Every structure is written in C-alpha cells, then in structure tokens.
C-alpha cells in the first residue's frame, strides 16, 4: 500500500512529534540514562553529579540528556550500528569559558566529550561520537566571524560559523573574495572541514593547506594560540602559518589532542575573469591518460583545480537508481554503457575553471585545449555548457558560491546510507587506474555501484567515492560494512591509504598506518590529555 | 599603614583583573588592532539557534537549498499545508536523505515559527530562487 508523502509526514507527527514537543519537563536521571550505553569505566553516580555541575555552569537549557532531545545528534548515514555512536548527552556551549568549565568537570569525573563544530560531517559520522557513551560538545552557537581581512582574503572564525554564513557576510559587503566550499557547503562550516582535511573546488580547495592559525583549548583548560598567535597583538596570525619553532597545528587536525575554538581561513581573491571547461572521455584508458595531462597542467599552474568524475556520479545526483536498474546487485556494466550511449554522455568527465585576467584565460585555454587534444576527449566550454546542471553546479562551487546539488546523490539508491571512501592516490595514470579498479571491483562484489571520482591536487588526487546503500535494510547495511572494510584493506595493501574516514572505521584506518604512528599518537594523547576525556576513538586514538 | 593596605588592595585587584582577562575571558581579547569588517553588526550574518529573525529567514537560508522546485533534492514544502508538528518532528529526527537539525541550529521557538510559516506560505514561493541573503528575488 502506498503512502503519500503528506500522509507520511502527518503520520510521523503522531509517532514522533508529540514526544518531541510535549515531553515531560522532569525525568529522573536514572530513567534518562537507562537505555544509553556508558563509556568504559564510567559510573552512573558520577554522571549524575556531573550533570548537576554542567547545569549549574551552562544552564538547564544547554544540557541535553533526555533521549528524545538527543535524537538530532544521533542520525548517522554510515554503515555502522547507531548504538555504537550513541551519545549520553549533549552540551551546548557559547564561549571559550564554557568549554574550560566543561573540561574541568569532565576531568574531575572522567567523562568523555565529543567536540563538534557544525556537526555536518555527513557521510563521515555527522555529529555522533566514534564510541558510545560520550557527551557531545556542541559548539554550533559559537559562531562569530571575528575578522575578515579584505586585503589578504583571510577570515578568523569560530567553530559554529557555516560556509553559507561566511559567504553571505562577504557578499553583503561586496568584497572581492571567494570562499572554497565542499559539496556540503550549504550546511557545513570551514573549521570542521579544515580540521578533517576536507577538500573544496576553487584555488583554495585543499583546505588544510589554506588556513593560518588556531586557538586550541587543551584538556587542562589552557589556551594555546598557534603560530604567530603567540605574539601579543599579532599582525600576521592569519597570513603567516609557521610562526617560530615547531609547527604544531597539524596535531589538532583529525585528532583528539585539544578543542579548536578559532581558526584562520584562507580564501581566494576574486579574479577579473574565469572560464569553466569540461572534457569528456568515453573510457577508463583515456581518463587515466587525461590525469597525466591534468597533473602537468596543474604543476605548471595553468590549471589550479579540477575534478575527474565518473559520469554515474553526476547522473546519480539527478535520477533515481530504479530508472536505470531495479536489481539489488551493482548495475551491470552493459546497462550503464547502453544508458550513457543513448544519452550521448561520456563515461568520465573532467571539470576545471581557469582564473585570471581575460588575457591570461585566453592564453591558458589554448594551452589546455592543445594539451588534452592528444587524448581525444570531447572539450566543451563557454556557451556549450549552458543548461548542463552538473556543469552549472561545478561552476558555482568553483566560483565562491555554494549549493547542495551533490546531496541529490542520497536519493539515488535511497534509504539514507552514505559512506565516503577516500584514499589518497598519486596523480599518475597507473595509480589512478589501480585504485579505481580495486575500489570499483570491491563495490561491485558487494552489490554496490561505483559513484565517485578524483579531486586533483598537485601531485596527488583524493579518490573520493560515495558508498550508497539502504540503511533501513539490515542485510544491505551489513554488506556495506563489509564492503567499506574491504575497500580500506585492499587499497592499503596496494599502497593507497585513506586520508580521512568515518567514525565507524577509524580504528581500522589507523591500523593501516602502522604501529609506530599509532604508538606515537598514543604518547601524545597521554601527555596532552592524560584522562582521555577529549573524543576518545577519534582517528583510532585512545589513551589505553 | 592604611595607605599601604589600600595600595596592596589595588595591586591585588589589578592582578586578578589581568588574570581573569587573559585566562578566562579570551574572547574579549582584541583580535586585531584594526577595525574588523565582520564585527560591524549590520554586515554580520548570524545563523545559529536563537539568532534567526523569523521562520521565513530560516526557510530561505536552510530549507530552500534542497526543497525548491528547481532543486528537487527534498520534497516541495510550500503550499502543501503540512502540519507544523509533523514538520518539527521531521526537522529534529530527519528521514533518509534529510538530515536532523539540532536546537543549537534552530531552537524550539524558531522551529515552531518555521513550521508555522511553511504551513501558511503559498506554493508560488517554492518556484523562486533566493539570493544569498535569504531575500526572495
């Protein structure tokens, strides 16, 4: 029996809405915690005492321990059981002082906290912790844009600032600045994306290479400003990254050594002109040769960005899978070939955007066309791109705007399952081909479609593909779990380590990087956070 | 003796003030000696729970990114008169592709305002694009 969307919405209200809005004001603490797993070694009596202190510090309204109130913190898309990522509560903080107070209480009672900025690491674990029983430290309300320097194209932001907020603030002042955004830019924010080493699309797209200066609250409550932030009245905290002595900023990326509360964001100066172009290739062979061409152009700075995408990636943003294939296994190659042939679409596409003066673009466009001509790709630019929604989306995100178009992917298979698989691969045809073949074969073996591509760095690519699955189907979720696990393992065996992963696979990813790195991280963790209260399990790092 | 006591008290107050300023009130430290563009209130956009102007602003800054007719990632919401309580539930719980929104992003009062605005807004607004400031073109 089919249910209309409106019926579904209104039925949901009966089940969920009343409990959301009409919940009792007072529960007993025992009842609140009864169904939530506690972190290892944590005692209920300690939590009860700590909650009272949190309430005194932050106010009742900012301490969420009712299980209904925690629901927004628990929706994950990854192939990992919800219960493994169930927080015990959430604390909404508004200032550095709040965080210092929280850390003090957490140290006293040995309660682990999972800091989030905008909590939009969608397909990587969202706002939920890596291990159950942690308190989410929600910094979304710390959302001041403390400074925008229009000369140097830098901004100093707090954790809760979103890309959209930053872009709107820049545009309302007509500043000549373009922010680099990831595909989730409509909801996510720069701090979280930089710290997780995310990738955007314009000249400043390698986000961890485009920031300067952090403010970090260490586990003992001390405040550390990195780089030139150590100088009183520093003038170059956001423009010179390295400061003096050891550069420690990397320690606070993908880690649990502190809570970052301010970060300097580098943005792109808006150029006089830009020109988007697309190249289509009909087969894998031509695409991988195209990678070599793109790398040479990238190393010469003729091009400054670029994405090589499997055409199913862009198609999946626009149609439902059932329009292509109704089977539960991976879409057969013959069906894909026929579909794209009928649509007169290539199997792979490369999109980039030239920036500069009109004269520079004219020259560089000729260089680019000549370089790619040898590989026989179909070169499209200018008016010929008009009306292509994917090209339009790419042009938007490459020119300082943001949209959510890539979220259309999540409707392709449906069911709310998504896990971004992301090994780092040298920008060389043989490596790109190998990583693609390993990954697509694993996906196909487990019944999933390869929906991905390669984001061009200078010497590397981020091979990013989205494992889409129906999270409502337990058998399919289990397959997705095995698939993701095997993809990490086989890519690592071939020399391709994931540069980032979701909260369900951090231990495994850390294992692939070897014992020495793991032990080193543990030593740092024990030194900086001896009670292990900050985000245990982040990147597989624990004190024990 | 009295003067010495006053002097000591003043010194003690200064010591605690400096200590408080540097160690507990870090947000108050000037970030830069020059005037900050972002700190001019008329320019700064604020998009967190407790900061939204009204439900309409939330719709244009957040919901419309997926729910416009021209985008179609999520279903069109306007003109369908969905029950506010159902909308509020979906926002907090999410469904499939639809993510959840926490009270730190949209507080309960703002969520009610959003849901009531969506219930009453005409369908025609779903056809329009919005500019970057959440104002309908």
Boltz contact constraints between the chains, C-beta under 6 A:
constraints:
  - contact:
      token1: [A, 5]
      token2: [B, 75]
      max_distance: 6.0
  - contact:
      token1: [A, 9]
      token2: [B, 82]
      max_distance: 6.0
  - contact:
      token1: [A, 9]
      token2: [B, 86]
      max_distance: 6.0
  - contact:
      token1: [A, 10]
      token2: [B, 83]
      max_distance: 6.0
  - contact:
      token1: [A, 10]
      token2: [B, 86]
      max_distance: 6.0
  - contact:
      token1: [A, 12]
      token2: [B, 86]
      max_distance: 6.0
  - contact:
      token1: [A, 12]
      token2: [B, 89]
      max_distance: 6.0
  - contact:
      token1: [A, 13]
      token2: [B, 83]
      max_distance: 6.0
  - contact:
      token1: [A, 13]
      token2: [B, 85]
      max_distance: 6.0
  - contact:
      token1: [A, 13]
      token2: [B, 86]
      max_distance: 6.0
  - contact:
      token1: [A, 13]
      token2: [B, 89]
      max_distance: 6.0
  - contact:
      token1: [A, 16]
      token2: [B, 89]
      max_distance: 6.0
  - contact:
      token1: [A, 16]
      token2: [B, 93]
      max_distance: 6.0
  - contact:
      token1: [A, 17]
      token2: [B, 85]
      max_distance: 6.0
  - contact:
      token1: [A, 17]
      token2: [B, 86]
      max_distance: 6.0
  - contact:
      token1: [A, 17]
      token2: [B, 89]
      max_distance: 6.0
  - contact:
      token1: [A, 20]
      token2: [B, 89]
      max_distance: 6.0
  - contact:
      token1: [A, 20]
      token2: [B, 92]
      max_distance: 6.0
  - contact:
      token1: [A, 71]
      token2: [B, 92]
      max_distance: 6.0
  - contact:
      token1: [A, 71]
      token2: [B, 93]
      max_distance: 6.0
  - contact:
      token1: [A, 72]
      token2: [B, 92]
      max_distance: 6.0
  - contact:
      token1: [A, 72]
      token2: [B, 100]
      max_distance: 6.0
  - contact:
      token1: [A, 72]
      token2: [B, 102]
      max_distance: 6.0
  - contact:
      token1: [A, 75]
      token2: [B, 94]
      max_distance: 6.0
  - contact:
      token1: [A, 75]
      token2: [B, 100]
      max_distance: 6.0
  - contact:
      token1: [A, 92]
      token2: [B, 104]
      max_distance: 6.0
  - contact:
      token1: [A, 95]
      token2: [B, 27]
      max_distance: 6.0
  - contact:
      token1: [A, 96]
      token2: [B, 26]
      max_distance: 6.0
  - contact:
      token1: [A, 96]
      token2: [B, 27]
      max_distance: 6.0
  - contact:
      token1: [A, 97]
      token2: [B, 24]
      max_distance: 6.0
  - contact:
      token1: [A, 138]
      token2: [B, 104]
      max_distance: 6.0
  - contact:
      token1: [A, 140]
      token2: [B, 48]
      max_distance: 6.0
  - contact:
      token1: [A, 140]
      token2: [B, 104]
      max_distance: 6.0
  - contact:
      token1: [A, 140]
      token2: [B, 105]
      max_distance: 6.0
  - contact:
      token1: [A, 141]
      token2: [B, 48]
      max_distance: 6.0
  - contact:
      token1: [A, 141]
      token2: [B, 104]
      max_distance: 6.0
  - contact:
      token1: [A, 143]
      token2: [B, 48]
      max_distance: 6.0
  - contact:
      token1: [A, 145]
      token2: [B, 38]
      max_distance: 6.0
  - contact:
      token1: [A, 146]
      token2: [B, 31]
      max_distance: 6.0
  - contact:
      token1: [A, 147]
      token2: [B, 31]
      max_distance: 6.0
  - contact:
      token1: [A, 147]
      token2: [B, 32]
      max_distance: 6.0
  - contact:
      token1: [A, 147]
      token2: [B, 36]
      max_distance: 6.0
  - contact:
      token1: [A, 147]
      token2: [B, 38]
      max_distance: 6.0
  - contact:
      token1: [A, 148]
      token2: [B, 37]
      max_distance: 6.0
  - contact:
      token1: [A, 148]
      token2: [B, 38]
      max_distance: 6.0
  - contact:
      token1: [A, 156]
      token2: [B, 31]
      max_distance: 6.0
  - contact:
      token1: [A, 160]
      token2: [B, 48]
      max_distance: 6.0
  - contact:
      token1: [A, 162]
      token2: [B, 47]
      max_distance: 6.0
  - contact:
      token1: [A, 165]
      token2: [B, 45]
      max_distance: 6.0
  - contact:
      token1: [A, 165]
      token2: [B, 47]
      max_distance: 6.0
  - contact:
      token1: [A, 168]
      token2: [B, 45]
      max_distance: 6.0
  - contact:
      token1: [A, 168]
      token2: [B, 132]
      max_distance: 6.0
  - contact:
      token1: [A, 168]
      token2: [B, 133]
      max_distance: 6.0
  - contact:
      token1: [A, 169]
      token2: [B, 44]
      max_distance: 6.0
  - contact:
      token1: [A, 169]
      token2: [B, 45]
      max_distance: 6.0
  - contact:
      token1: [A, 171]
      token2: [B, 132]
      max_distance: 6.0
  - contact:
      token1: [A, 172]
      token2: [B, 43]
      max_distance: 6.0
  - contact:
      token1: [A, 173]
      token2: [B, 43]
      max_distance: 6.0
  - contact:
      token1: [A, 186]
      token2: [B, 65]
      max_distance: 6.0
  - contact:
      token1: [A, 223]
      token2: [B, 26]
      max_distance: 6.0
  - contact:
      token1: [A, 404]
      token2: [B, 65]
      max_distance: 6.0
  - contact:
      token1: [A, 404]
      token2: [B, 66]
      max_distance: 6.0
  - contact:
      token1: [A, 407]
      token2: [B, 73]
      max_distance: 6.0
  - contact:
      token1: [A, 408]
      token2: [B, 73]
      max_distance: 6.0
  - contact:
      token1: [A, 410]
      token2: [B, 97]
      max_distance: 6.0
  - contact:
      token1: [A, 411]
      token2: [B, 97]
      max_distance: 6.0
  - contact:
      token1: [A, 416]
      token2: [B, 96]
      max_distance: 6.0
